[in-house]
Amino acid sequence: MKLITNLKNKNFDFVRYGRWFYIAPAIILAFGILMLAIFGLNLGLDFTGGTIVKVNADGEYSKAEIQDKMDDYNVKYTITKEQSTSGGNTFSIKFNAEDKTNDITTELESYFEDDFIEYTTSTDTTIKEKVMTVFWSILAALGALIIYMLIRFKFTAGMATILALMHDVLMIGALMAIFQIEINASFIAAVLTVMAYSINNSLVVFDRIRTLEKNNTENHKLDYLVNKSINSTLGRSILTMATTLGTLLVLTVISLIMQLSTLIEFALPIVFGLLAGTYSSLFLIAPLYMQFETARLLTKQRKINVQK
């Protein structure tokens, strides 16, 4: 494609301006920490626990009517809608009311009448258990990534990739805190999806660097090889990001129109992560790798000088 060809012919110096690329993530992260300190994370009912009331409305009630009813209680709630086998709508109402749970459940059963209530259940999973599950899942994925990168590439490449990946995850968390988007179980899937996308971008760049290093018959400096690697993969990275982002934006718009909150909570973290992952693979990988590799080569040279 003409766009990819034009981008391949660009020769932007990613290494030289590397220090400037740290500024934007630092600002976003600092603002995210500030919002986190003031408001905290907007944890959904999947993390806080609560009560689920499933209502088979059969066309007698709309989502707006149920929302108006739940607004009266001034509690945190979510409502999901699905098509029932009878042709009507089935609503799942999840809420966390603590000491008011029994009163609200009784009122809902009276409001919808027993014929419409399919079941009522409570979930008691603590926030700490849920958060720790997310933490260990991400940590396990990072550990597997470190092992893989150490086997396939240099240690310095692995460290640069890990830091870039940590940047992506932190950016997602910061943006979720800034915009106060609700964090539910789908957030875990979104983060893992972004991690897979980000590592794929990094692998493409480092695979290209490794190839150029092996065929470096003209003895080009490392910064030249790194810049050439990123510039040669620039078109692919941007095109992949654009097509994926376009699909996610369409999904987000449809979710907003149809008020599908679950899809919104899944799509937006991926959008944040997609932008962060593209940024890190283009603008952070190069300076990080150069710093680590330069330090490694200096250390190696010092050892040689000591042995002499």
N, C-alpha and C positions, 0 to 999 in steps of 0.2 A: 504493500500500500504506500501511496505517496507520503502520507503523514509519517509512517514509520521510517521511510527512507530519509526524509528530511531530518528527523530526530537523530537518526544514526549518524548523520553528517555533522551534527553539532559537536563542539569540543569544549564544553563547559568545564572549568577547573573546580571540581567538587572538593578536592583536597585543600587547595589554597584558601578557600573561603569557609572551610569546615567549622571553625570556631564560631562563626556567625549563625550557623544553623542550630546551635544549642539554645539560642535566646528564646525563640518562640515556644518550644516545649517547656522551658524553665518557667516562663510567664504563666502558661496554662496550668502547669502543675502547682505553682504557688497559689494561683487563684482557686484551684480545686481544693487545695489543703485548707485555705481560708473558708471556703463554703462548707467543707466537711466539718471544720471546727465549729462553725456557727449553726448549721442546720443538720449535720450528720447525713448519712446515706438514707435515701428513701426506700427502706426495705419493704418489700411486699409481703403478702400473707404466707408465701412459700417459706419465708425466713422467720416470720414472727409467730406463725401458728394462728389458729382462729377457728371459726365455725363455718361450715358449708351447709347452705340450705338449697336444695335443688327443687325447682318449681316447673311443673309441666303446664305452661300457660294456656296451650291449645287456642291461641289467638285471643284469649280473653284479656290479656295484659300485654302492654308494650314495655320495651326496655326503659323508655323515658318515664313511664309511670312507676316502675320499680325503683329507678334512680331517685325520683322525687320522694318516695317512701323512705329509702335508706338515708337520704339527706337529712330527714327529720331527726335521725338518731345521733347525728354528728360523730360518726365513727368512721374509721378507715375501712373501705370495702372495695371489692371489684365484682363486676357482673360480666359473665361470659354467656353468649347465646349460641345455640345450636339447633338444627332442625330435628324435630322428633319424628318418630315413625308414623304418628297419626296425622302429620302435616302441619301441626302447630309448632310453636317455639318452646324450647326448654331452656330455662335460665339457671345458671349456677351462681348463687350469691355467696361470696366469701367475705367475712368480716371479722374484725378483732375488736371486741367490746369489753373484754376483761370481766369486770363484776356485773356488767349489764347484759351479758350474753343470754341468760335465761329469760329475762324480761323481753328482749328484742325477739328471740326465737318464738316465744309465746304470741307476741303481737303479729309476727309474720304469718304464723300458722292461722291466726284468726283472720288476718287480712286476705290471705289467699284461699282460705277454707281448706279443710283436710283433703278434699278431692284433688287439689292442685299440688300439694306437697308430696314429692316423691320420697325424699329422705332428708334427715338432718344429722350431721356428724361433726365431731370436733377433732382438731389436730393440735397436738401439744408439743411438737418439735421445738426445741429452744433455738434462739438466735445463735447462740454460741456453737451449737452442733452444726447448724447449717453453714455458718461462716467458715468453720474449720474444715468442713467437707470441701467447700470451694477452694480454700487455701491449699489443702493437700492435693487436690486434683490438679491445680495449676502447677504446684511444686513438682509433682510427679512427671508432668509433661515437660517441664523445664529440665528435669534431671535426665530424662530420656533423650532430650535434644542435645544436652551437653555431651553425652556419651556418643551420640551419632556424629556430631560435629568433630569430636576429637579423633574418631576413627577415619572420617572421610577427608577432613581438612586440617590445616595447622591449628595449633592451640589458640593462636592469636585471632584467627578467623572465627573460631568457636566463641571466644570471649566477646568479640565485637557483635556477633549475632545474638548472643544471650542478652547483652546490654540493650541492643536495639529492640529485642522482643520484650524486655522489661519495660522499655519506654512505651511500647504499644499498649501493654496491659495497664500501665499507670495512666496513660492518656485516656483510655476508656473510663477508668474509675474517676478521674478528675472531671471529665465532661459529664458523666452521670451525676456527679455531685453538684456541678455547676448548674445544670438544667433540672436537677431534682427529678430525674426520670426514675420510675419505680423499678427496683431490682428484684426479679423473681428467679425461679429455677431456669428459665430460658436464658438468663444472663450467663450462666455457666457454659451453655452450648455456644452462645455468641462469642465468648472469650476464647474458647478452644478453637472455634472456626477461624477467628482472626489470627490466632497463633499459627495455625496450619498455613494460612495465606501468607503471613509474614515470613515464616521460615522458607517457604517456597521461593519468595522473592530474593531472600538472602542467598539461598543455594544457587540460584541462577547467576547472581553477581560473582560469588566466590568461585563457582565453577569456571566462569569466564576468566577470572584473575589467575586461577591455577593453570589454565590452558596457555595464557599469554606468558606466564612465568616460565613454563616448560619450553616454549618456542621463542624465548627472548634472545635470539641470535645477535641482535644489535646492541645488547647490553643497555637497554633503556632503564632509567631509574624507576623505583617502585611507584612513585606518585604518578608517573606517566602511565604505567600499566593499570593502576587502579582507576584513574580517570577514563582511560580508554574502555575499560571493562564496563563501567557504569554508563558511559555515553552510548556504547554499543547495545546495551540492554534497555536504554531509556524508552525507546518506542514501545517495546513489548510491555514494560511495566505500566506506562501511562495508558496504553490501550486496554490492558487487562483491568486496570483500576476503573477506567471509564465505563466499560461494558458491565462490570459487576456493580458499580455504583448506580448506573442507570436502572438496572433490574431492581436493586434494593430501594431506590427512590420511588419507583412505580409501586412496589409492594407497600411502602410506607404511605403513599398517597391513598391507595385503595383501602388500607387499614384505617386511615383517618376518616375517610368517607363512610366506611361501613362500621366505624367505631369498634374495630377489633383490637382492643388494647393489648392482648397477648402478642399479636404479631408486631405491633409497634414496639413493644418492650424487647422483642427479639431483633427486629430490623435495625433500630437506631444504634445499639451498641456495635453492631457489625459495620454500620456506616462510619461511626467514629473510629473503629479499629482499622477499617480499610484505608481511611485517610491517613491515620497515624502510621500504619504499616508501609504505605507507599512513601511517606515522608522519610521514615527511618531508613528504608532500603536505598533511597536515592541520596539523602543528605547526611545521614548519621553513620552509615556503615563505613564510608570512605575515611573520614577523619579518625574514627575509632580504630579501624584496622591499621591505619598508618601509625597512630600513636603506639599501639601494642607491638606492631612489627618493628618499628624503629627502636623501641626499648629492648626488644628481644635481640636484635642485631647488635646493639651497643653492648649489651650484657655478654653476648657471645664474643665480641671483639675484645672486651676487657679480660675475659678468661684466657683468650689466646695470648694477649700481651703479658699476663701474669706468668703463663707457662714458659714464655721466652726468657 
